[in-house]
Amino acid sequence: MEQFEVIFLDDDRKTLLDHQMVNSGDTVKYKGKTPEKPATNQIKYSFIGWIGEEKMNSVQERLILVAKYSVETISATKDENAMLQASLENAENTNLNATIEAGQKVSEQQKALEKDARTAEQIVNEILEKGKVEVGKEANKDNIER
C-alpha cells in the first residue's frame, strides 16, 4: 500500500511540530502538543487549526500542514496607554518639526535661486555643460565657471 509523508509545521514554516507516514486514503491526526505562539507587542495568538486541514481526512498525497492562529489584542493598562499616547504625541511632534525644517530649507533654497536670478533648471544645465563641478562637492559660485 502506498504511503505519504505528512509534515506539521508551525506558522514560521520552519519549526517541525510532527512528522508521520500515512497510508493512502487514511485519516491523519496531529499527535503533538497543541501549538503555541507567545504574545508579542500587545497581541495574543491562539491555535485554531491547520492550513490544508481539509486534506487530513483522506490523505492522497504528501502533505505539509501549517499551524493557523487567531489574533487578539491584549488590553493595555492605564500606564501602558499613557506611555503609548506620549509616544504617539512625541512622534507627531517629531514629524511636525521635520516638516517645518524641510519647508524652511526649501524656502532658503528658493530665496537663493531668486537672488541668483537663474532658475534651478538653468543652473543644472550650466553645471552639466561646463562639467566643472567635482562629484561630491557642493555647487556654488566659487567652483562653477560661468
BAFITOR-577876 format. One record per atom (N, C-alpha, C): residue number from 1; residue in three letters; x, y, z. Coordinates in nm, 2 decimals. Layout:
! BAFITOR-577876
+-----+------+--------+--------+--------+
! seq ! type !      u !      v !      w !
+-----+------+--------+--------+--------+
! NUM !  Ala !      X !      Y !      Z !
...
+-----+------+--------+--------+--------+
This chain:
! BAFITOR-577876
+-----+------+--------+--------+--------+
! seq ! type !      u !      v !      w !
+-----+------+--------+--------+--------+
!   1 !  Met !   0.08 !  -0.12 !   0.00 !
!   1 !  Met !   0.00 !   0.00 !   0.00 !
!   1 !  Met !   0.09 !   0.12 !   0.00 !
!   2 !  Glu !   0.05 !   0.22 !  -0.08 !
!   2 !  Glu !   0.12 !   0.35 !  -0.09 !
!   2 !  Glu !   0.11 !   0.43 !   0.04 !
!   3 !  Gln !   0.22 !   0.49 !   0.08 !
!   3 !  Gln !   0.22 !   0.58 !   0.20 !
!   3 !  Gln !   0.27 !   0.72 !   0.16 !
!   4 !  Phe !   0.21 !   0.81 !   0.23 !
!   4 !  Phe !   0.25 !   0.95 !   0.21 !
!   4 !  Phe !   0.30 !   1.02 !   0.33 !
!   5 !  Glu !   0.40 !   1.11 !   0.32 !
!   5 !  Glu !   0.46 !   1.18 !   0.43 !
!   5 !  Glu !   0.36 !   1.30 !   0.46 !
!   6 !  Val !   0.34 !   1.32 !   0.59 !
!   6 !  Val !   0.26 !   1.43 !   0.64 !
!   6 !  Val !   0.35 !   1.51 !   0.74 !
!   7 !  Ile !   0.37 !   1.63 !   0.71 !
!   7 !  Ile !   0.45 !   1.72 !   0.80 !
!   7 !  Ile !   0.37 !   1.83 !   0.86 !
!   8 !  Phe !   0.38 !   1.85 !   0.98 !
!   8 !  Phe !   0.31 !   1.96 !   1.06 !
!   8 !  Phe !   0.41 !   2.06 !   1.09 !
!   9 !  Leu !   0.40 !   2.19 !   1.05 !
!   9 !  Leu !   0.49 !   2.29 !   1.08 !
!   9 !  Leu !   0.42 !   2.41 !   1.15 !
!  10 !  Asp !   0.50 !   2.48 !   1.23 !
!  10 !  Asp !   0.45 !   2.60 !   1.30 !
!  10 !  Asp !   0.43 !   2.71 !   1.19 !
!  11 !  Asp !   0.37 !   2.82 !   1.22 !
!  11 !  Asp !   0.34 !   2.92 !   1.12 !
!  11 !  Asp !   0.47 !   2.99 !   1.06 !
!  12 !  Asp !   0.58 !   2.97 !   1.13 !
!  12 !  Asp !   0.71 !   3.02 !   1.07 !
!  12 !  Asp !   0.75 !   2.94 !   0.95 !
!  13 !  Arg !   0.68 !   2.83 !   0.93 !
!  13 !  Arg !   0.71 !   2.73 !   0.82 !
!  13 !  Arg !   0.85 !   2.67 !   0.82 !
!  14 !  Lys !   0.91 !   2.67 !   0.94 !
!  14 !  Lys !   1.04 !   2.61 !   0.96 !
!  14 !  Lys !   1.04 !   2.51 !   1.08 !
!  15 !  Thr !   0.96 !   2.54 !   1.18 !
!  15 !  Thr !   0.96 !   2.46 !   1.30 !
!  15 !  Thr !   0.88 !   2.34 !   1.28 !
!  16 !  Leu !   0.94 !   2.22 !   1.29 !
!  16 !  Leu !   0.87 !   2.09 !   1.27 !
!  16 !  Leu !   0.80 !   2.06 !   1.40 !
!  17 !  Leu !   0.67 !   2.04 !   1.39 !
!  17 !  Leu !   0.59 !   2.00 !   1.51 !
!  17 !  Leu !   0.56 !   1.85 !   1.51 !
!  18 !  Asp !   0.55 !   1.79 !   1.39 !
!  18 !  Asp !   0.51 !   1.65 !   1.39 !
!  18 !  Asp !   0.55 !   1.60 !   1.25 !
!  19 !  His !   0.58 !   1.47 !   1.24 !
!  19 !  His !   0.61 !   1.41 !   1.11 !
!  19 !  His !   0.56 !   1.27 !   1.11 !
!  20 !  Gln !   0.48 !   1.23 !   1.01 !
!  20 !  Gln !   0.42 !   1.10 !   1.01 !
!  20 !  Gln !   0.42 !   1.04 !   0.87 !
!  21 !  Met !   0.41 !   0.91 !   0.86 !
!  21 !  Met !   0.39 !   0.84 !   0.73 !
!  21 !  Met !   0.25 !   0.78 !   0.74 !
!  22 !  Val !   0.16 !   0.81 !   0.64 !
!  22 !  Val !   0.02 !   0.77 !   0.65 !
!  22 !  Val !  -0.01 !   0.69 !   0.52 !
!  23 !  Asn !  -0.09 !   0.58 !   0.54 !
!  23 !  Asn !  -0.14 !   0.50 !   0.42 !
!  23 !  Asn !  -0.23 !   0.59 !   0.34 !
!  24 !  Ser !  -0.23 !   0.57 !   0.21 !
!  24 !  Ser !  -0.31 !   0.64 !   0.11 !
!  24 !  Ser !  -0.46 !   0.62 !   0.15 !
!  25 !  Gly !  -0.53 !   0.73 !   0.16 !
!  25 !  Gly !  -0.67 !   0.73 !   0.19 !
!  25 !  Gly !  -0.70 !   0.73 !   0.34 !
!  26 !  Asp !  -0.60 !   0.71 !   0.43 !
!  26 !  Asp !  -0.63 !   0.71 !   0.57 !
!  26 !  Asp !  -0.64 !   0.86 !   0.62 !
!  27 !  Thr !  -0.69 !   0.87 !   0.74 !
!  27 !  Thr !  -0.70 !   1.00 !   0.81 !
!  27 !  Thr !  -0.57 !   1.02 !   0.89 !
!  28 !  Val !  -0.53 !   1.14 !   0.90 !
!  28 !  Val !  -0.41 !   1.18 !   0.98 !
!  28 !  Val !  -0.46 !   1.27 !   1.09 !
!  29 !  Lys !  -0.40 !   1.24 !   1.21 !
!  29 !  Lys !  -0.43 !   1.33 !   1.32 !
!  29 !  Lys !  -0.30 !   1.38 !   1.38 !
!  30 !  Tyr !  -0.29 !   1.50 !   1.42 !
!  30 !  Tyr !  -0.17 !   1.56 !   1.48 !
!  30 !  Tyr !  -0.15 !   1.49 !   1.62 !
!  31 !  Lys !  -0.03 !   1.45 !   1.64 !
!  31 !  Lys !   0.00 !   1.37 !   1.76 !
!  31 !  Lys !   0.08 !   1.45 !   1.87 !
!  32 !  Gly !   0.11 !   1.58 !   1.83 !
!  32 !  Gly !   0.19 !   1.66 !   1.92 !
!  32 !  Gly !   0.11 !   1.74 !   2.02 !
!  33 !  Lys !   0.18 !   1.82 !   2.10 !
!  33 !  Lys !   0.12 !   1.91 !   2.19 !
!  33 !  Lys !   0.06 !   2.03 !   2.11 !
!  34 !  Thr !  -0.05 !   2.08 !   2.16 !
!  34 !  Thr !  -0.12 !   2.19 !   2.09 !
!  34 !  Thr !  -0.02 !   2.31 !   2.07 !
!  35 !  Pro !   0.00 !   2.35 !   1.94 !
!  35 !  Pro !   0.09 !   2.46 !   1.91 !
!  35 !  Pro !   0.06 !   2.58 !   1.99 !
!  36 !  Glu !   0.17 !   2.65 !   2.03 !
!  36 !  Glu !   0.15 !   2.78 !   2.10 !
!  36 !  Glu !   0.24 !   2.88 !   2.04 !
!  37 !  Lys !   0.20 !   3.01 !   2.04 !
!  37 !  Lys !   0.28 !   3.12 !   1.99 !
!  37 !  Lys !   0.28 !   3.22 !   2.10 !
!  38 !  Pro !   0.40 !   3.27 !   2.14 !
!  38 !  Pro !   0.40 !   3.37 !   2.25 !
!  38 !  Pro !   0.34 !   3.50 !   2.21 !
!  39 !  Ala !   0.28 !   3.57 !   2.30 !
!  39 !  Ala !   0.22 !   3.71 !   2.28 !
!  39 !  Ala !   0.34 !   3.80 !   2.25 !
!  40 !  Thr !   0.31 !   3.90 !   2.16 !
!  40 !  Thr !   0.41 !   4.00 !   2.13 !
!  40 !  Thr !   0.34 !   4.13 !   2.10 !
!  41 !  Asn !   0.40 !   4.24 !   2.14 !
!  41 !  Asn !   0.35 !   4.37 !   2.11 !
!  41 !  Asn !   0.20 !   4.39 !   2.13 !
!  42 !  Gln !   0.15 !   4.34 !   2.25 !
!  42 !  Gln !   0.01 !   4.35 !   2.28 !
!  42 !  Gln !  -0.08 !   4.27 !   2.20 !
!  43 !  Ile !  -0.02 !   4.16 !   2.13 !
!  43 !  Ile !  -0.11 !   4.07 !   2.05 !
!  43 !  Ile !  -0.09 !   3.93 !   2.11 !
!  44 !  Lys !  -0.21 !   3.86 !   2.13 !
!  44 !  Lys !  -0.21 !   3.73 !   2.18 !
!  44 !  Lys !  -0.25 !   3.64 !   2.06 !
!  45 !  Tyr !  -0.19 !   3.52 !   2.05 !
!  45 !  Tyr !  -0.22 !   3.42 !   1.95 !
!  45 !  Tyr !  -0.28 !   3.30 !   2.01 !
!  46 !  Ser !  -0.39 !   3.24 !   1.94 !
!  46 !  Ser !  -0.45 !   3.12 !   1.98 !
!  46 !  Ser !  -0.45 !   3.02 !   1.86 !
!  47 !  Phe !  -0.41 !   2.90 !   1.88 !
!  47 !  Phe !  -0.41 !   2.80 !   1.78 !
!  47 !  Phe !  -0.55 !   2.77 !   1.74 !
!  48 !  Ile !  -0.58 !   2.77 !   1.60 !
!  48 !  Ile !  -0.72 !   2.74 !   1.56 !
!  48 !  Ile !  -0.73 !   2.63 !   1.45 !
!  49 !  Gly !  -0.61 !   2.57 !   1.42 !
!  49 !  Gly !  -0.62 !   2.46 !   1.32 !
!  49 !  Gly !  -0.50 !   2.46 !   1.23 !
!  50 !  Trp !  -0.52 !   2.40 !   1.11 !
!  50 !  Trp !  -0.41 !   2.38 !   1.02 !
!  50 !  Trp !  -0.45 !   2.44 !   0.88 !
!  51 !  Ile !  -0.35 !   2.50 !   0.81 !
!  51 !  Ile !  -0.37 !   2.54 !   0.67 !
!  51 !  Ile !  -0.36 !   2.41 !   0.60 !
!  52 !  Gly !  -0.46 !   2.37 !   0.52 !
!  52 !  Gly !  -0.46 !   2.25 !   0.44 !
!  52 !  Gly !  -0.53 !   2.13 !   0.52 !
!  53 !  Glu !  -0.59 !   2.16 !   0.63 !
!  53 !  Glu !  -0.65 !   2.06 !   0.72 !
!  53 !  Glu !  -0.77 !   1.98 !   0.65 !
!  54 !  Glu !  -0.82 !   2.04 !   0.54 !
!  54 !  Glu !  -0.93 !   1.97 !   0.47 !
!  54 !  Glu !  -0.88 !   1.84 !   0.40 !
!  55 !  Lys !  -0.75 !   1.83 !   0.39 !
!  55 !  Lys !  -0.69 !   1.71 !   0.32 !
!  55 !  Lys !  -0.65 !   1.60 !   0.43 !
!  56 !  Met !  -0.67 !   1.63 !   0.55 !
!  56 !  Met !  -0.63 !   1.54 !   0.66 !
!  56 !  Met !  -0.73 !   1.42 !   0.67 !
!  57 !  Asn !  -0.85 !   1.43 !   0.62 !
!  57 !  Asn !  -0.95 !   1.32 !   0.63 !
!  57 !  Asn !  -0.92 !   1.20 !   0.54 !
!  58 !  Ser !  -0.86 !   1.23 !   0.42 !
!  58 !  Ser !  -0.82 !   1.12 !   0.33 !
!  58 !  Ser !  -0.69 !   1.16 !   0.26 !
!  59 !  Val !  -0.58 !   1.12 !   0.31 !
!  59 !  Val !  -0.45 !   1.16 !   0.26 !
!  59 !  Val !  -0.43 !   1.09 !   0.12 !
!  60 !  Gln !  -0.41 !   1.17 !   0.02 !
!  60 !  Gln !  -0.39 !   1.13 !  -0.12 !
!  60 !  Gln !  -0.26 !   1.17 !  -0.17 !
!  61 !  Glu !  -0.18 !   1.25 !  -0.10 !
!  61 !  Glu !  -0.05 !   1.30 !  -0.14 !
!  61 !  Glu !   0.03 !   1.34 !  -0.02 !
!  62 !  Arg !   0.16 !   1.38 !  -0.05 !
!  62 !  Arg !   0.24 !   1.43 !   0.06 !
!  62 !  Arg !   0.18 !   1.56 !   0.10 !
!  63 !  Leu !   0.17 !   1.58 !   0.24 !
!  63 !  Leu !   0.11 !   1.70 !   0.29 !
!  63 !  Leu !   0.20 !   1.78 !   0.38 !
!  64 !  Ile !   0.20 !   1.91 !   0.36 !
!  64 !  Ile !   0.27 !   1.99 !   0.46 !
!  64 !  Ile !   0.16 !   2.08 !   0.52 !
!  65 !  Leu !   0.13 !   2.06 !   0.64 !
!  65 !  Leu !   0.02 !   2.14 !   0.71 !
!  65 !  Leu !   0.09 !   2.24 !   0.80 !
!  66 !  Val !   0.04 !   2.37 !   0.80 !
!  66 !  Val !   0.09 !   2.48 !   0.87 !
!  66 !  Val !   0.00 !   2.53 !   0.97 !
!  67 !  Ala !   0.04 !   2.55 !   1.10 !
!  67 !  Ala !  -0.04 !   2.60 !   1.21 !
!  67 !  Ala !  -0.10 !   2.73 !   1.17 !
!  68 !  Lys !  -0.23 !   2.74 !   1.21 !
!  68 !  Lys !  -0.31 !   2.87 !   1.20 !
!  68 !  Lys !  -0.34 !   2.92 !   1.34 !
!  69 !  Tyr !  -0.33 !   3.06 !   1.35 !
!  69 !  Tyr !  -0.35 !   3.12 !   1.48 !
!  69 !  Tyr !  -0.45 !   3.23 !   1.46 !
!  70 !  Ser !  -0.54 !   3.25 !   1.56 !
!  70 !  Ser !  -0.62 !   3.37 !   1.56 !
!  70 !  Ser !  -0.54 !   3.48 !   1.64 !
!  71 !  Val !  -0.58 !   3.60 !   1.61 !
!  71 !  Val !  -0.50 !   3.71 !   1.67 !
!  71 !  Val !  -0.60 !   3.79 !   1.76 !
!  72 !  Glu !  -0.56 !   3.82 !   1.88 !
!  72 !  Glu !  -0.64 !   3.90 !   1.98 !
!  72 !  Glu !  -0.55 !   4.01 !   2.03 !
!  73 !  Thr !  -0.61 !   4.13 !   2.04 !
!  73 !  Thr !  -0.53 !   4.24 !   2.10 !
!  73 !  Thr !  -0.55 !   4.23 !   2.25 !
!  74 !  Ile !  -0.44 !   4.25 !   2.32 !
!  74 !  Ile !  -0.44 !   4.24 !   2.47 !
!  74 !  Ile !  -0.46 !   4.39 !   2.52 !
!  75 !  Ser !  -0.56 !   4.40 !   2.61 !
!  75 !  Ser !  -0.58 !   4.54 !   2.66 !
!  75 !  Ser !  -0.47 !   4.59 !   2.74 !
!  76 !  Ala !  -0.43 !   4.71 !   2.72 !
!  76 !  Ala !  -0.32 !   4.77 !   2.79 !
!  76 !  Ala !  -0.37 !   4.83 !   2.92 !
!  77 !  Thr !  -0.28 !   4.85 !   3.02 !
!  77 !  Thr !  -0.31 !   4.91 !   3.14 !
!  77 !  Thr !  -0.31 !   5.06 !   3.12 !
!  78 !  Lys !  -0.36 !   5.14 !   3.22 !
!  78 !  Lys !  -0.36 !   5.28 !   3.21 !
!  78 !  Lys !  -0.22 !   5.34 !   3.19 !
!  79 !  Asp !  -0.12 !   5.28 !   3.26 !
!  79 !  Asp !   0.02 !   5.33 !   3.24 !
!  79 !  Asp !   0.06 !   5.30 !   3.10 !
!  80 !  Glu !   0.03 !   5.18 !   3.05 !
!  80 !  Glu !   0.08 !   5.15 !   2.91 !
!  80 !  Glu !   0.01 !   5.24 !   2.81 !
!  81 !  Asn !  -0.12 !   5.27 !   2.84 !
!  81 !  Asn !  -0.20 !   5.36 !   2.75 !
!  81 !  Asn !  -0.14 !   5.50 !   2.75 !
!  82 !  Ala !  -0.10 !   5.54 !   2.87 !
!  82 !  Ala !  -0.04 !   5.68 !   2.88 !
!  82 !  Ala !   0.10 !   5.68 !   2.81 !
!  83 !  Met !   0.18 !   5.58 !   2.82 !
!  83 !  Met !   0.31 !   5.57 !   2.76 !
!  83 !  Met !   0.29 !   5.57 !   2.60 !
!  84 !  Leu !   0.19 !   5.49 !   2.56 !
!  84 !  Leu !   0.16 !   5.48 !   2.41 !
!  84 !  Leu !   0.12 !   5.62 !   2.36 !
!  85 !  Gln !   0.03 !   5.69 !   2.44 !
!  85 !  Gln !  -0.02 !   5.82 !   2.39 !
!  85 !  Gln !   0.10 !   5.92 !   2.39 !
!  86 !  Ala !   0.19 !   5.91 !   2.49 !
!  86 !  Ala !   0.30 !   6.00 !   2.49 !
!  86 !  Ala !   0.40 !   5.97 !   2.37 !
!  87 !  Ser !   0.41 !   5.85 !   2.34 !
!  87 !  Ser !   0.50 !   5.81 !   2.23 !
!  87 !  Ser !   0.44 !   5.86 !   2.10 !
!  88 !  Leu !   0.31 !   5.85 !   2.08 !
!  88 !  Leu !   0.24 !   5.90 !   1.96 !
!  88 !  Leu !   0.25 !   6.05 !   1.95 !
!  89 !  Glu !   0.23 !   6.12 !   2.06 !
!  89 !  Glu !   0.25 !   6.27 !   2.06 !
!  89 !  Glu !   0.39 !   6.31 !   2.03 !
!  90 !  Asn !   0.49 !   6.23 !   2.08 !
!  90 !  Asn !   0.63 !   6.26 !   2.05 !
!  90 !  Asn !   0.66 !   6.24 !   1.90 !
!  91 !  Ala !   0.60 !   6.13 !   1.85 !
!  91 !  Ala !   0.62 !   6.10 !   1.70 !
!  91 !  Ala !   0.56 !   6.21 !   1.62 !
!  92 !  Glu !   0.44 !   6.26 !   1.66 !
!  92 !  Glu !   0.37 !   6.36 !   1.58 !
!  92 !  Glu !   0.45 !   6.49 !   1.59 !
!  93 !  Asn !   0.50 !   6.53 !   1.71 !
!  93 !  Asn !   0.59 !   6.65 !   1.72 !
!  93 !  Asn !   0.71 !   6.64 !   1.64 !
!  94 !  Thr !   0.78 !   6.52 !   1.64 !
!  94 !  Thr !   0.90 !   6.50 !   1.56 !
!  94 !  Thr !   0.87 !   6.52 !   1.41 !
!  95 !  Asn !   0.76 !   6.46 !   1.37 !
!  95 !  Asn !   0.72 !   6.47 !   1.22 !
!  95 !  Asn !   0.69 !   6.61 !   1.19 !
!  96 !  Leu !   0.62 !   6.68 !   1.28 !
!  96 !  Leu !   0.59 !   6.82 !   1.25 !
!  96 !  Leu !   0.72 !   6.91 !   1.24 !
!  97 !  Asn !   0.81 !   6.89 !   1.34 !
!  97 !  Asn !   0.93 !   6.96 !   1.34 !
!  97 !  Asn !   1.01 !   6.93 !   1.21 !
!  98 !  Ala !   1.02 !   6.81 !   1.17 !
!  98 !  Ala !   1.09 !   6.77 !   1.04 !
!  98 !  Ala !   1.03 !   6.84 !   0.92 !
!  99 !  Thr !   0.89 !   6.84 !   0.92 !
!  99 !  Thr !   0.82 !   6.91 !   0.81 !
!  99 !  Thr !   0.85 !   7.06 !   0.81 !
! 100 !  Ile !   0.85 !   7.12 !   0.92 !
! 100 !  Ile !   0.88 !   7.26 !   0.93 !
! 100 !  Ile !   1.03 !   7.29 !   0.88 !
! 101 !  Glu !   1.12 !   7.21 !   0.93 !
! 101 !  Glu !   1.26 !   7.23 !   0.89 !
! 101 !  Glu !   1.28 !   7.21 !   0.74 !
! 102 !  Ala !   1.21 !   7.11 !   0.69 !
! 102 !  Ala !   1.22 !   7.08 !   0.54 !
! 102 !  Ala !   1.16 !   7.20 !   0.46 !
! 103 !  Gly !   1.05 !   7.26 !   0.51 !
! 103 !  Gly !   0.99 !   7.37 !   0.45 !
! 103 !  Gly !   1.08 !   7.49 !   0.45 !
! 104 !  Gln !   1.15 !   7.51 !   0.57 !
! 104 !  Gln !   1.24 !   7.62 !   0.58 !
! 104 !  Gln !   1.36 !   7.61 !   0.48 !
! 105 !  Lys !   1.41 !   7.49 !   0.47 !
! 105 !  Lys !   1.52 !   7.46 !   0.38 !
! 105 !  Lys !   1.48 !   7.49 !   0.23 !
! 106 !  Val !   1.36 !   7.45 !   0.20 !
! 106 !  Val !   1.31 !   7.47 !   0.06 !
! 106 !  Val !   1.30 !   7.62 !   0.04 !
! 107 !  Ser !   1.25 !   7.70 !   0.14 !
! 107 !  Ser !   1.23 !   7.84 !   0.13 !
! 107 !  Ser !   1.37 !   7.91 !   0.11 !
! 108 !  Glu !   1.47 !   7.86 !   0.19 !
! 108 !  Glu !   1.60 !   7.92 !   0.18 !
! 108 !  Glu !   1.66 !   7.89 !   0.04 !
! 109 !  Gln !   1.64 !   7.77 !  -0.02 !
! 109 !  Gln !   1.69 !   7.74 !  -0.15 !
! 109 !  Gln !   1.62 !   7.83 !  -0.25 !
! 110 !  Gln !   1.49 !   7.85 !  -0.24 !
! 110 !  Gln !   1.41 !   7.93 !  -0.33 !
! 110 !  Gln !   1.47 !   8.07 !  -0.33 !
! 111 !  Lys !   1.49 !   8.12 !  -0.21 !
! 111 !  Lys !   1.54 !   8.26 !  -0.20 !
! 111 !  Lys !   1.68 !   8.27 !  -0.26 !
! 112 !  Ala !   1.77 !   8.17 !  -0.24 !
! 112 !  Ala !   1.90 !   8.17 !  -0.30 !
! 112 !  Ala !   1.89 !   8.17 !  -0.46 !
! 113 !  Leu !   1.79 !   8.09 !  -0.51 !
! 113 !  Leu !   1.78 !   8.09 !  -0.65 !
! 113 !  Leu !   1.73 !   8.22 !  -0.71 !
! 114 !  Glu !   1.63 !   8.28 !  -0.63 !
! 114 !  Glu !   1.58 !   8.41 !  -0.68 !
! 114 !  Glu !   1.69 !   8.52 !  -0.68 !
! 115 !  Lys !   1.77 !   8.51 !  -0.57 !
! 115 !  Lys !   1.88 !   8.61 !  -0.56 !
! 115 !  Lys !   1.98 !   8.59 !  -0.68 !
! 116 !  Asp !   2.00 !   8.47 !  -0.72 !
! 116 !  Asp !   2.10 !   8.44 !  -0.83 !
! 116 !  Asp !   2.04 !   8.47 !  -0.96 !
! 117 !  Ala !   1.91 !   8.49 !  -0.97 !
! 117 !  Ala !   1.84 !   8.53 !  -1.09 !
! 117 !  Ala !   1.84 !   8.43 !  -1.20 !
! 118 !  Arg !   1.86 !   8.30 !  -1.16 !
! 118 !  Arg !   1.86 !   8.19 !  -1.26 !
! 118 !  Arg !   1.76 !   8.09 !  -1.20 !
! 119 !  Thr !   1.70 !   8.01 !  -1.29 !
! 119 !  Thr !   1.61 !   7.90 !  -1.24 !
! 119 !  Thr !   1.70 !   7.78 !  -1.21 !
! 120 !  Ala !   1.64 !   7.69 !  -1.13 !
! 120 !  Ala !   1.72 !   7.57 !  -1.10 !
! 120 !  Ala !   1.76 !   7.50 !  -1.22 !
! 121 !  Glu !   1.67 !   7.49 !  -1.32 !
! 121 !  Glu !   1.70 !   7.42 !  -1.44 !
! 121 !  Glu !   1.82 !   7.49 !  -1.52 !
! 122 !  Gln !   1.82 !   7.62 !  -1.52 !
! 122 !  Gln !   1.94 !   7.69 !  -1.58 !
! 122 !  Gln !   2.07 !   7.65 !  -1.51 !
! 123 !  Ile !   2.07 !   7.65 !  -1.38 !
! 123 !  Ile !   2.19 !   7.62 !  -1.30 !
! 123 !  Ile !   2.23 !   7.48 !  -1.33 !
! 124 !  Val !   2.14 !   7.38 !  -1.33 !
! 124 !  Val !   2.17 !   7.24 !  -1.36 !
! 124 !  Val !   2.23 !   7.23 !  -1.50 !
! 125 !  Asn !   2.17 !   7.30 !  -1.60 !
! 125 !  Asn !   2.21 !   7.29 !  -1.73 !
! 125 !  Asn !   2.35 !   7.35 !  -1.75 !
! 126 !  Glu !   2.38 !   7.46 !  -1.68 !
! 126 !  Glu !   2.51 !   7.52 !  -1.68 !
! 126 !  Glu !   2.62 !   7.42 !  -1.62 !
! 127 !  Ile !   2.58 !   7.36 !  -1.51 !
! 127 !  Ile !   2.67 !   7.27 !  -1.45 !
! 127 !  Ile !   2.70 !   7.15 !  -1.54 !
! 128 !  Leu !   2.60 !   7.10 !  -1.60 !
! 128 !  Leu !   2.62 !   6.99 !  -1.70 !
! 128 !  Leu !   2.70 !   7.03 !  -1.82 !
! 129 !  Glu !   2.68 !   7.15 !  -1.87 !
! 129 !  Glu !   2.75 !   7.19 !  -1.99 !
! 129 !  Glu !   2.90 !   7.22 !  -1.95 !
! 130 !  Lys !   2.92 !   7.28 !  -1.84 !
! 130 !  Lys !   3.06 !   7.32 !  -1.81 !
! 130 !  Lys !   3.14 !   7.20 !  -1.76 !
! 131 !  Gly !   3.07 !   7.11 !  -1.68 !
! 131 !  Gly !   3.14 !   6.99 !  -1.62 !
! 131 !  Gly !   3.25 !   7.03 !  -1.53 !
! 132 !  Lys !   3.24 !   7.14 !  -1.47 !
! 132 !  Lys !   3.35 !   7.19 !  -1.38 !
! 132 !  Lys !   3.33 !   7.16 !  -1.24 !
! 133 !  Val !   3.22 !   7.11 !  -1.20 !
! 133 !  Val !   3.20 !   7.08 !  -1.05 !
! 133 !  Val !   3.24 !   6.94 !  -1.03 !
! 134 !  Glu !   3.32 !   6.91 !  -0.93 !
! 134 !  Glu !   3.36 !   6.78 !  -0.89 !
! 134 !  Glu !   3.25 !   6.71 !  -0.82 !
! 135 !  Val !   3.24 !   6.58 !  -0.85 !
! 135 !  Val !   3.14 !   6.50 !  -0.78 !
! 135 !  Val !   3.16 !   6.50 !  -0.63 !
! 136 !  Gly !   3.06 !   6.52 !  -0.56 !
! 136 !  Gly !   3.07 !   6.52 !  -0.41 !
! 136 !  Gly !   3.09 !   6.66 !  -0.35 !
! 137 !  Lys !   3.12 !   6.76 !  -0.44 !
! 137 !  Lys !   3.14 !   6.90 !  -0.39 !
! 137 !  Lys !   3.01 !   6.97 !  -0.41 !
! 138 !  Glu !   2.98 !   7.06 !  -0.32 !
! 138 !  Glu !   2.86 !   7.15 !  -0.33 !
! 138 !  Glu !   2.88 !   7.25 !  -0.44 !
! 139 !  Ala !   2.78 !   7.27 !  -0.53 !
! 139 !  Ala !   2.79 !   7.36 !  -0.63 !
! 139 !  Ala !   2.77 !   7.50 !  -0.57 !
! 140 !  Asn !   2.87 !   7.59 !  -0.59 !
! 140 !  Asn !   2.85 !   7.73 !  -0.55 !
! 140 !  Asn !   2.93 !   7.82 !  -0.65 !
! 141 !  Lys !   2.92 !   7.95 !  -0.63 !
! 141 !  Lys !   2.98 !   8.04 !  -0.73 !
! 141 !  Lys !   3.13 !   8.03 !  -0.74 !
! 142 !  Asp !   3.19 !   7.98 !  -0.63 !
! 142 !  Asp !   3.34 !   7.96 !  -0.63 !
! 142 !  Asp !   3.39 !   7.85 !  -0.72 !
! 143 !  Asn !   3.31 !   7.74 !  -0.73 !
! 143 !  Asn !   3.36 !   7.62 !  -0.81 !
! 143 !  Asn !   3.28 !   7.60 !  -0.94 !
! 144 !  Ile !   3.20 !   7.69 !  -0.98 !
! 144 !  Ile !   3.13 !   7.68 !  -1.11 !
! 144 !  Ile !   3.18 !   7.80 !  -1.20 !
! 145 !  Glu !   3.23 !   7.76 !  -1.32 !
! 145 !  Glu !   3.27 !   7.87 !  -1.41 !
! 145 !  Glu !   3.15 !   7.91 !  -1.49 !
! 146 !  Arg !   3.14 !   8.04 !  -1.52 !
! 146 !  Arg !   3.03 !   8.09 !  -1.60 !
! 146 !  Arg !   3.08 !   8.12 !  -1.73 !
+-----+------+--------+--------+--------+
